[in-house]
């Protein structure tokens, strides 16, 4: 069974879309999504520097556009998308997966991520906050240390990785007194995402969501909230909005993939983070980080070899 996943904020690097622009039709698709987002995503994916694309209001639309514009190249025959057993995305990557699973159109996803990124950037500007990865340590001791510093475990990534989020002072205190046998690594993100610091963004996104028409996913879609396969489009949208101020349970998403019988996993560009986690948590499956068009041939082979006609999750729920 094949799973395709989309990475979240922090995975972008300067120039990562440059080789993709050589594909026929790719620039056209990216320029269209740029028009929808009101951002020059071609420039941000090719020539913008690290500080520019670190900006939440830029990074989030750029990542979703990168994933969505690669799909026509990934599926030579549009019918091949039906071979995907499940979709998933980490944090903002969940929006990419949601559109890929048919809940939102690409244009709806870009408008929503544009507003998500803008509102989260505004919320982050209210108080200096950030995030740090905590690698290793005993899980209970890590949880206790984060609680003691007033930090939130914003991303439970599995494979011995938890991302702590809070004020810069709280994160500095964690670095000075880390849990035993654990490393603390500051992340290049501009706020304490998936915490109460994002509450103002959730309030506005909920108002926008009331006007958004969704479809039910045509392929199983794993939720960041708890790893559950969500079968109702409006439930997917509600979860996307509430997730902005709630922890990402990627560990539970990977457990869901294992329970479904995953044998192959492809991570959309800019790939590497989620395949790295899967390498440690999903032993024995074939992994592919789709970094450049040079990886497309291997990805298409995996779709043929691991893919199967996906059952309709709506029928499964009946």
FIVO-259381 format. One record per residue (C-alpha): residue number from 1; residue in three letters; chain; x, y, z. Coordinates in steps of 0.001 Angstrom, whole numbers, plus 524288, in hexadecimal, padded with zeros to 5 digits. Last residue first. Layout:
N
<NUM; 'ALA'; 'A'; <X; Y; Z>>,
...
// end
This chain:
318
<318; 'UNK'; 'A'; <7AE4D; 8094D; 81695>>,
<317; 'UNK'; 'A'; <7BBAE; 80E98; 81A33>>,
<316; 'UNK'; 'A'; <7C29F; 80686; 80FDE>>,
<315; 'UNK'; 'A'; <7B9AA; 80C18; 8056C>>,
<314; 'UNK'; 'A'; <7BD48; 819FD; 8095E>>,
<313; 'UNK'; 'A'; <7CBA0; 81646; 809A4>>,
<312; 'UNK'; 'A'; <7CA9C; 8126B; 7FB3F>>,
<311; 'UNK'; 'A'; <7D3F2; 8073A; 7F90D>>,
<310; 'UNK'; 'A'; <7E10B; 80A64; 7F2EF>>,
<309; 'UNK'; 'A'; <7E4B4; 802EB; 7E6AC>>,
<308; 'UNK'; 'A'; <7F240; 7FE5A; 7EA27>>,
<307; 'UNK'; 'A'; <7FF53; 804FE; 7EACE>>,
<306; 'UNK'; 'A'; <80BCF; 7FEBC; 7EF9E>>,
<305; 'UNK'; 'A'; <811D1; 7FA5E; 7E2BA>>,
<304; 'UNK'; 'A'; <80BB8; 803F8; 7D934>>,
<303; 'UNK'; 'A'; <80CB1; 80FB5; 7E256>>,
<302; 'UNK'; 'A'; <81A75; 80B95; 7E604>>,
<301; 'UNK'; 'A'; <81E66; 80B6D; 7D7B8>>,
<300; 'UNK'; 'A'; <818B2; 81905; 7D615>>,
<299; 'UNK'; 'A'; <820BE; 81DCE; 7E1A0>>,
<298; 'UNK'; 'A'; <82D40; 817E2; 7DC2C>>,
<297; 'UNK'; 'A'; <82B0B; 81EDF; 7CF3D>>,
<296; 'UNK'; 'A'; <827B6; 82B86; 7D645>>,
<295; 'UNK'; 'A'; <83445; 82C3F; 7DE48>>,
<294; 'UNK'; 'A'; <83BE5; 833CF; 7D3F4>>,
<293; 'UNK'; 'A'; <830DE; 83DCE; 7D489>>,
<292; 'UNK'; 'A'; <836B8; 84254; 7E173>>,
<291; 'UNK'; 'A'; <834D6; 83F85; 7EFF1>>,
<290; 'UNK'; 'A'; <82ACB; 834A6; 7F01B>>,
<289; 'UNK'; 'A'; <82F85; 82DC2; 7FC6C>>,
<288; 'UNK'; 'A'; <82CBA; 81F60; 7FA28>>,
<287; 'UNK'; 'A'; <82AA2; 814C0; 80439>>,
<286; 'UNK'; 'A'; <828AF; 80612; 802E8>>,
<285; 'UNK'; 'A'; <82391; 7FFBD; 80F4F>>,
<284; 'UNK'; 'A'; <82B63; 7F759; 818B4>>,
<283; 'UNK'; 'A'; <82A6A; 7FF64; 82506>>,
<282; 'UNK'; 'A'; <8201C; 809D7; 8264D>>,
<281; 'UNK'; 'A'; <824D7; 811F3; 831EC>>,
<280; 'UNK'; 'A'; <83343; 81429; 82F07>>,
<279; 'UNK'; 'A'; <832B8; 8157B; 82043>>,
<278; 'UNK'; 'A'; <8256B; 81C04; 8219F>>,
<277; 'UNK'; 'A'; <82B70; 82773; 828F6>>,
<276; 'UNK'; 'A'; <835AA; 82976; 81E69>>,
<275; 'UNK'; 'A'; <82B60; 827D9; 813DF>>,
<274; 'UNK'; 'A'; <823F2; 832C7; 81A9E>>,
<273; 'UNK'; 'A'; <82F56; 83C51; 81AB4>>,
<272; 'UNK'; 'A'; <834F0; 8395A; 80D48>>,
<271; 'UNK'; 'A'; <82C59; 83F7D; 802FC>>,
<270; 'UNK'; 'A'; <82A75; 84D3F; 7FDF7>>,
<269; 'UNK'; 'A'; <823A5; 84758; 7F6A9>>,
<268; 'UNK'; 'A'; <819D6; 83C54; 7F888>>,
<267; 'UNK'; 'A'; <81CD4; 830C7; 80164>>,
<266; 'UNK'; 'A'; <81A58; 82344; 7FBC2>>,
<265; 'UNK'; 'A'; <81766; 817A7; 8048E>>,
<264; 'UNK'; 'A'; <81727; 8092E; 80117>>,
<263; 'UNK'; 'A'; <8127F; 7FCD0; 807FE>>,
<262; 'UNK'; 'A'; <80789; 802A6; 8103F>>,
<261; 'UNK'; 'A'; <7FEAD; 7F88D; 816A5>>,
<260; 'UNK'; 'A'; <7F374; 80111; 81B49>>,
<259; 'UNK'; 'A'; <7F808; 7FF48; 82956>>,
<258; 'UNK'; 'A'; <80584; 80439; 82589>>,
<257; 'UNK'; 'A'; <7FFB6; 81052; 81F26>>,
<256; 'UNK'; 'A'; <7F790; 8128A; 82B64>>,
<255; 'UNK'; 'A'; <803B4; 81175; 833DA>>,
<254; 'UNK'; 'A'; <80A2F; 81B92; 82B2A>>,
<253; 'UNK'; 'A'; <7FEB6; 824C7; 82D45>>,
<252; 'UNK'; 'A'; <7FF81; 82237; 83BE8>>,
<251; 'UNK'; 'A'; <80DC0; 82682; 83C63>>,
<250; 'UNK'; 'A'; <80A2E; 8323B; 83417>>,
<249; 'UNK'; 'A'; <801D5; 83714; 83F49>>,
<248; 'UNK'; 'A'; <80228; 845A1; 83C62>>,
<247; 'UNK'; 'A'; <7FED8; 84D6D; 84896>>,
<246; 'UNK'; 'A'; <7F381; 85727; 848D0>>,
<245; 'UNK'; 'A'; <7F2B8; 865A5; 84561>>,
<244; 'UNK'; 'A'; <7F30C; 86493; 8367F>>,
<243; 'UNK'; 'A'; <7ECED; 85719; 83772>>,
<242; 'UNK'; 'A'; <7DFA9; 85D57; 83A1B>>,
<241; 'UNK'; 'A'; <7DEEC; 8621D; 82C09>>,
<240; 'UNK'; 'A'; <7E331; 85593; 82582>>,
<239; 'UNK'; 'A'; <7DA48; 84DA9; 82E6D>>,
<238; 'UNK'; 'A'; <7CE77; 855B1; 82A66>>,
<237; 'UNK'; 'A'; <7D21A; 853E1; 81C14>>,
<236; 'UNK'; 'A'; <7D371; 8451A; 81D59>>,
<235; 'UNK'; 'A'; <7C688; 84476; 824B0>>,
<234; 'UNK'; 'A'; <7C027; 84C02; 81997>>,
<233; 'UNK'; 'A'; <7C596; 84246; 80FD9>>,
<232; 'UNK'; 'A'; <7C0F2; 8362D; 81711>>,
<231; 'UNK'; 'A'; <7C923; 829BD; 81667>>,
<230; 'UNK'; 'A'; <7D3FC; 82C62; 8202A>>,
<229; 'UNK'; 'A'; <7DDFA; 8219C; 82261>>,
<228; 'UNK'; 'A'; <7E24C; 823F3; 83063>>,
<227; 'UNK'; 'A'; <7F07A; 82751; 8334E>>,
<226; 'UNK'; 'A'; <7EC84; 82F49; 83F3C>>,
<225; 'UNK'; 'A'; <7EC65; 83DB3; 83BC7>>,
<224; 'UNK'; 'A'; <7F53C; 83CB5; 82FF0>>,
<223; 'UNK'; 'A'; <7EA49; 835DA; 82892>>,
<222; 'UNK'; 'A'; <7ECE1; 82AB5; 81F13>>,
<221; 'UNK'; 'A'; <7E5E8; 82B42; 811F0>>,
<220; 'UNK'; 'A'; <7E080; 81F04; 80B77>>,
<219; 'UNK'; 'A'; <7DDFD; 821BA; 7FCF9>>,
<218; 'UNK'; 'A'; <7D24B; 82849; 7F677>>,
<217; 'UNK'; 'A'; <7D161; 8320F; 80191>>,
<216; 'UNK'; 'A'; <7C3B5; 837C0; 803B6>>,
<215; 'UNK'; 'A'; <7C17A; 84460; 7FC57>>,
<214; 'UNK'; 'A'; <7C26D; 851E5; 8023D>>,
<213; 'UNK'; 'A'; <7BB76; 85EF8; 8010B>>,
<212; 'UNK'; 'A'; <7C232; 86A02; 80855>>,
<211; 'UNK'; 'A'; <7B9EE; 87525; 80DD5>>,
<210; 'UNK'; 'A'; <7B9DD; 8709E; 81C07>>,
<209; 'UNK'; 'A'; <7C86E; 86E37; 81AEF>>,
<208; 'UNK'; 'A'; <7CB33; 87CC5; 81A06>>,
<207; 'UNK'; 'A'; <7C558; 87F16; 82777>>,
<206; 'UNK'; 'A'; <7CD02; 873C2; 82D21>>,
<205; 'UNK'; 'A'; <7D957; 87948; 8270B>>,
<204; 'UNK'; 'A'; <7D732; 88610; 82E70>>,
<203; 'UNK'; 'A'; <7D639; 87FA2; 83BD6>>,
<202; 'UNK'; 'A'; <7E131; 87605; 838E2>>,
<201; 'UNK'; 'A'; <7EABE; 88100; 835EC>>,
<200; 'UNK'; 'A'; <7E7C2; 88792; 842EC>>,
<199; 'UNK'; 'A'; <7EA73; 87ADE; 84A30>>,
<198; 'UNK'; 'A'; <7F82E; 8791D; 84492>>,
<197; 'UNK'; 'A'; <7FF65; 87B66; 8517F>>,
<196; 'UNK'; 'A'; <7F6F8; 87078; 8571D>>,
<195; 'UNK'; 'A'; <80004; 866DB; 85047>>,
<194; 'UNK'; 'A'; <80126; 86073; 842E4>>,
<193; 'UNK'; 'A'; <80B51; 86A51; 83E63>>,
<192; 'UNK'; 'A'; <81429; 8712A; 84809>>,
<191; 'UNK'; 'A'; <819D7; 87ADF; 83E58>>,
<190; 'UNK'; 'A'; <82354; 87E5B; 8338B>>,
<189; 'UNK'; 'A'; <82921; 87155; 82FCD>>,
<188; 'UNK'; 'A'; <83768; 86DE0; 82E16>>,
<187; 'UNK'; 'A'; <837D6; 86391; 838BB>>,
<186; 'UNK'; 'A'; <84008; 863D1; 8452D>>,
<185; 'UNK'; 'A'; <8464D; 85684; 8481B>>,
<184; 'UNK'; 'A'; <8454A; 8507D; 855B7>>,
<183; 'UNK'; 'A'; <84C80; 843B6; 857BD>>,
<182; 'UNK'; 'A'; <847F8; 8393A; 8613D>>,
<181; 'UNK'; 'A'; <84F09; 82FAC; 86A32>>,
<180; 'UNK'; 'A'; <8494C; 83632; 87657>>,
<179; 'UNK'; 'A'; <83F69; 840D8; 87380>>,
<178; 'UNK'; 'A'; <8452A; 84E0C; 86FB8>>,
<177; 'UNK'; 'A'; <848E5; 8588A; 879AD>>,
<176; 'UNK'; 'A'; <84F34; 863C5; 8723E>>,
<175; 'UNK'; 'A'; <84816; 8608C; 865BB>>,
<174; 'UNK'; 'A'; <83B42; 85FAC; 86D2B>>,
<173; 'UNK'; 'A'; <83DA7; 86CF1; 8736D>>,
<172; 'UNK'; 'A'; <8400E; 872D1; 86606>>,
<171; 'UNK'; 'A'; <8333E; 86CF2; 8613B>>,
<170; 'UNK'; 'A'; <82BCA; 87310; 86C90>>,
<169; 'UNK'; 'A'; <83211; 8804A; 86A0B>>,
<168; 'UNK'; 'A'; <82F14; 87F63; 85B7E>>,
<167; 'UNK'; 'A'; <820D1; 87D1F; 85EB5>>,
<166; 'UNK'; 'A'; <81A7F; 87015; 85BD7>>,
<165; 'UNK'; 'A'; <81BBB; 863F9; 8536F>>,
<164; 'UNK'; 'A'; <82228; 856C1; 85581>>,
<163; 'UNK'; 'A'; <823B8; 84D5C; 84A1B>>,
<162; 'UNK'; 'A'; <8247F; 83F14; 84E01>>,
<161; 'UNK'; 'A'; <82D3D; 83519; 84759>>,
<160; 'UNK'; 'A'; <83059; 8273A; 84BC9>>,
<159; 'UNK'; 'A'; <82B7A; 82089; 83F6E>>,
<158; 'UNK'; 'A'; <81E26; 826D0; 8415C>>,
<157; 'UNK'; 'A'; <81AE3; 83476; 83C9F>>,
<156; 'UNK'; 'A'; <8131E; 839B5; 84807>>,
<155; 'UNK'; 'A'; <812C8; 847BE; 8435D>>,
<154; 'UNK'; 'A'; <80E59; 852D7; 84C3E>>,
<153; 'UNK'; 'A'; <8131B; 84CEF; 85910>>,
<152; 'UNK'; 'A'; <80F94; 859A2; 8603D>>,
<151; 'UNK'; 'A'; <81938; 860C6; 868F9>>,
<150; 'UNK'; 'A'; <8172A; 865E4; 876D1>>,
<149; 'UNK'; 'A'; <8251B; 86270; 87AB0>>,
<148; 'UNK'; 'A'; <820A5; 857DD; 88424>>,
<147; 'UNK'; 'A'; <81717; 852B7; 87A20>>,
<146; 'UNK'; 'A'; <821F6; 8511F; 87044>>,
<145; 'UNK'; 'A'; <82A74; 84A2E; 87A49>>,
<144; 'UNK'; 'A'; <81F80; 840FF; 87E33>>,
<143; 'UNK'; 'A'; <81CAD; 83D51; 8701C>>,
<142; 'UNK'; 'A'; <82B20; 83AA8; 86DB1>>,
<141; 'UNK'; 'A'; <82BE4; 83273; 87A11>>,
<140; 'UNK'; 'A'; <82000; 82A8E; 87603>>,
<139; 'UNK'; 'A'; <82586; 82867; 86863>>,
<138; 'UNK'; 'A'; <83336; 8245A; 86D0D>>,
<137; 'UNK'; 'A'; <83D52; 82C2C; 86598>>,
<136; 'UNK'; 'A'; <83F70; 82D40; 8570B>>,
<135; 'UNK'; 'A'; <83E0F; 83950; 84E94>>,
<134; 'UNK'; 'A'; <83711; 84580; 8534D>>,
<133; 'UNK'; 'A'; <8343D; 84E6B; 847D9>>,
<132; 'UNK'; 'A'; <832CD; 85CC1; 84B0D>>,
<131; 'UNK'; 'A'; <827D4; 8664E; 847E9>>,
<130; 'UNK'; 'A'; <825F8; 874F1; 84869>>,
<129; 'UNK'; 'A'; <81F96; 88079; 84F14>>,
<128; 'UNK'; 'A'; <82176; 88F31; 84FDD>>,
<127; 'UNK'; 'A'; <813A3; 893F5; 85314>>,
<126; 'UNK'; 'A'; <809B7; 89AE3; 84A57>>,
<125; 'UNK'; 'A'; <8118B; 8980E; 83E0A>>,
<124; 'UNK'; 'A'; <80E04; 889A0; 83EAB>>,
<123; 'UNK'; 'A'; <7FF8B; 88CCA; 83DCB>>,
<122; 'UNK'; 'A'; <801E0; 8954D; 831DA>>,
<121; 'UNK'; 'A'; <80A07; 88AAA; 82B6F>>,
<120; 'UNK'; 'A'; <7FF64; 880C6; 82E93>>,
<119; 'UNK'; 'A'; <7F547; 88992; 8282D>>,
<118; 'UNK'; 'A'; <7FD34; 88B6F; 81BD3>>,
<117; 'UNK'; 'A'; <800C8; 87D18; 81AA2>>,
<116; 'UNK'; 'A'; <7F2E1; 87877; 81CB9>>,
<115; 'UNK'; 'A'; <7ED9C; 882DD; 81373>>,
<114; 'UNK'; 'A'; <7F68E; 87E91; 8086B>>,
<113; 'UNK'; 'A'; <7F45E; 87062; 80C3A>>,
<112; 'UNK'; 'A'; <7E5AC; 87201; 80A9E>>,
<111; 'UNK'; 'A'; <7E6CE; 87916; 7FDAE>>,
<110; 'UNK'; 'A'; <7F056; 86EC4; 7F8B4>>,
<109; 'UNK'; 'A'; <7E7EA; 8635B; 7FD21>>,
<108; 'UNK'; 'A'; <7DBEA; 8692E; 7F6A4>>,
<107; 'UNK'; 'A'; <7E37E; 86AA1; 7E9EC>>,
<106; 'UNK'; 'A'; <7E876; 85CAB; 7EA62>>,
<105; 'UNK'; 'A'; <7DA84; 8581F; 7EC70>>,
<104; 'UNK'; 'A'; <7D712; 8533E; 7F9F6>>,
<103; 'UNK'; 'A'; <7D31E; 845C2; 7FEEB>>,
<102; 'UNK'; 'A'; <7D8E8; 83EEE; 7F2FE>>,
<101; 'UNK'; 'A'; <7E346; 8368C; 7F990>>,
<100; 'UNK'; 'A'; <7EDF7; 83EE9; 7F373>>,
<99; 'UNK'; 'A'; <7E76D; 84B06; 7F917>>,
<98; 'UNK'; 'A'; <7E797; 84546; 806C0>>,
<97; 'UNK'; 'A'; <7F57B; 84049; 80509>>,
<96; 'UNK'; 'A'; <7FA66; 84DE5; 801BF>>,
<95; 'UNK'; 'A'; <7F2D1; 8537E; 80D3F>>,
<94; 'UNK'; 'A'; <7F8D5; 8492C; 81620>>,
<93; 'UNK'; 'A'; <8060C; 84E3C; 811B5>>,
<92; 'UNK'; 'A'; <8032E; 85A25; 81A25>>,
<91; 'UNK'; 'A'; <80545; 8514B; 82603>>,
<90; 'UNK'; 'A'; <80A81; 84450; 820E3>>,
<89; 'UNK'; 'A'; <802E4; 83E90; 8159A>>,
<88; 'UNK'; 'A'; <7FC25; 831B8; 812FF>>,
<87; 'UNK'; 'A'; <7F641; 82A67; 807A9>>,
<86; 'UNK'; 'A'; <7F216; 81C2B; 80703>>,
<85; 'UNK'; 'A'; <7F1BB; 81058; 7FDF9>>,
<84; 'UNK'; 'A'; <7F607; 8176F; 7F1AE>>,
<83; 'UNK'; 'A'; <7F257; 80F7C; 7E59C>>,
<82; 'UNK'; 'A'; <7E72C; 818BE; 7E257>>,
<81; 'UNK'; 'A'; <7F129; 8233C; 7DF2E>>,
<80; 'UNK'; 'A'; <7F4EE; 81A76; 7D3CE>>,
<79; 'UNK'; 'A'; <7E877; 81EB8; 7CCE8>>,
<78; 'UNK'; 'A'; <7EEF7; 82BC7; 7CA08>>,
<77; 'UNK'; 'A'; <7F873; 82462; 7C120>>,
<76; 'UNK'; 'A'; <8065F; 82954; 7C272>>,
<75; 'UNK'; 'A'; <803CB; 82AE9; 7D0FB>>,
<74; 'UNK'; 'A'; <80FF2; 8311B; 7D6E9>>,
<73; 'UNK'; 'A'; <810C1; 83BD6; 7CCB4>>,
<72; 'UNK'; 'A'; <8028F; 83FBB; 7CEC3>>,
<71; 'UNK'; 'A'; <804F7; 83F4D; 7DD93>>,
<70; 'UNK'; 'A'; <810DC; 84843; 7DE14>>,
<69; 'UNK'; 'A'; <808E9; 854D8; 7DDC2>>,
<68; 'UNK'; 'A'; <80192; 850BE; 7EA04>>,
<67; 'UNK'; 'A'; <80D9A; 84E1B; 7F23F>>,
<66; 'UNK'; 'A'; <814E9; 85A7B; 7EEE4>>,
<65; 'UNK'; 'A'; <80889; 86298; 7F01D>>,
<64; 'UNK'; 'A'; <8066D; 85DB8; 7FE05>>,
<63; 'UNK'; 'A'; <81479; 860B6; 801AC>>,
<62; 'UNK'; 'A'; <81497; 86E4F; 7FBA1>>,
<61; 'UNK'; 'A'; <80788; 871EA; 801B8>>,
<60; 'UNK'; 'A'; <80D01; 86E85; 80F3F>>,
<59; 'UNK'; 'A'; <81A80; 87467; 80DB8>>,
<58; 'UNK'; 'A'; <81640; 881F3; 8094C>>,
<57; 'UNK'; 'A'; <80D13; 88611; 8145B>>,
<56; 'UNK'; 'A'; <8158C; 87E6D; 81DE3>>,
<55; 'UNK'; 'A'; <821B8; 88629; 81A45>>,
<54; 'UNK'; 'A'; <82CA4; 87C1E; 8191B>>,
<53; 'UNK'; 'A'; <82BF3; 87DE8; 80A67>>,
<52; 'UNK'; 'A'; <83164; 88B9F; 80B7A>>,
<51; 'UNK'; 'A'; <83BCE; 88835; 8158E>>,
<50; 'UNK'; 'A'; <840DD; 87CF4; 80D42>>,
<49; 'UNK'; 'A'; <8429B; 88513; 800F8>>,
<48; 'UNK'; 'A'; <8391A; 88679; 7F5A0>>,
<47; 'UNK'; 'A'; <83E42; 881F3; 7E860>>,
<46; 'UNK'; 'A'; <8376A; 87539; 7E4BB>>,
<45; 'UNK'; 'A'; <82B73; 871AB; 7ECB5>>,
<44; 'UNK'; 'A'; <828BF; 87F8C; 7F142>>,
<43; 'UNK'; 'A'; <82A54; 884AC; 7E367>>,
<42; 'UNK'; 'A'; <820C6; 87ADE; 7DDB6>>,
<41; 'UNK'; 'A'; <817E2; 87CB8; 7E980>>,
<40; 'UNK'; 'A'; <815D5; 88B0E; 7E637>>,
<39; 'UNK'; 'A'; <80AE5; 88D1F; 7F013>>,
<38; 'UNK'; 'A'; <7FC7E; 890C1; 7EEEB>>,
<37; 'UNK'; 'A'; <7F89C; 882E9; 7F283>>,
<36; 'UNK'; 'A'; <7EF93; 880DF; 7E6D7>>,
<35; 'UNK'; 'A'; <7F905; 88784; 7DD84>>,
<34; 'UNK'; 'A'; <80440; 87F73; 7E2DC>>,
<33; 'UNK'; 'A'; <7FBD8; 8734B; 7E0FB>>,
<32; 'UNK'; 'A'; <7FAD6; 876E4; 7D29E>>,
<31; 'UNK'; 'A'; <80971; 879C1; 7D1BC>>,
<30; 'UNK'; 'A'; <80C58; 86C6B; 7D7AD>>,
<29; 'UNK'; 'A'; <803B8; 8657D; 7CDD0>>,
<28; 'UNK'; 'A'; <809EB; 86CAA; 7C26D>>,
<27; 'UNK'; 'A'; <8179A; 86A37; 7C7B2>>,
<26; 'UNK'; 'A'; <814D2; 85BA5; 7C896>>,
<25; 'UNK'; 'A'; <80F1C; 85A45; 7BAF3>>,
<24; 'UNK'; 'A'; <81AB9; 85311; 7B546>>,
<23; 'UNK'; 'A'; <824A3; 85002; 7BFBF>>,
<22; 'UNK'; 'A'; <83090; 858F1; 7C06A>>,
<21; 'UNK'; 'A'; <82A21; 860C7; 7CB4C>>,
<20; 'UNK'; 'A'; <82C03; 85508; 7D437>>,
<19; 'UNK'; 'A'; <83AC8; 856D7; 7D45F>>,
<18; 'UNK'; 'A'; <83980; 8646A; 7DAA0>>,
<17; 'UNK'; 'A'; <82F4D; 860B3; 7E4E5>>,
<16; 'UNK'; 'A'; <838F7; 85ED8; 7F005>>,
<15; 'UNK'; 'A'; <83F93; 86BF2; 7ED9B>>,
<14; 'UNK'; 'A'; <840DA; 86FD9; 7FBD9>>,
<13; 'UNK'; 'A'; <83C96; 86503; 80531>>,
<12; 'UNK'; 'A'; <82EF9; 860F5; 809AB>>,
<11; 'UNK'; 'A'; <82D50; 8563B; 813D9>>,
<10; 'UNK'; 'A'; <82ADD; 85FDE; 81EDA>>,
<9; 'UNK'; 'A'; <81C37; 85FFC; 81D0A>>,
<8; 'UNK'; 'A'; <81602; 852E3; 81A55>>,
<7; 'UNK'; 'A'; <8184A; 84725; 811A7>>,
<6; 'UNK'; 'A'; <80E65; 84046; 808D3>>,
<5; 'UNK'; 'A'; <80B8E; 831AE; 80950>>,
<4; 'UNK'; 'A'; <80850; 82720; 7FF65>>,
<3; 'UNK'; 'A'; <804D9; 8198E; 80470>>,
<2; 'UNK'; 'A'; <8054E; 80D4B; 7FC0D>>,
<1; 'UNK'; 'A'; <80000; 80000; 80000>>,
// end
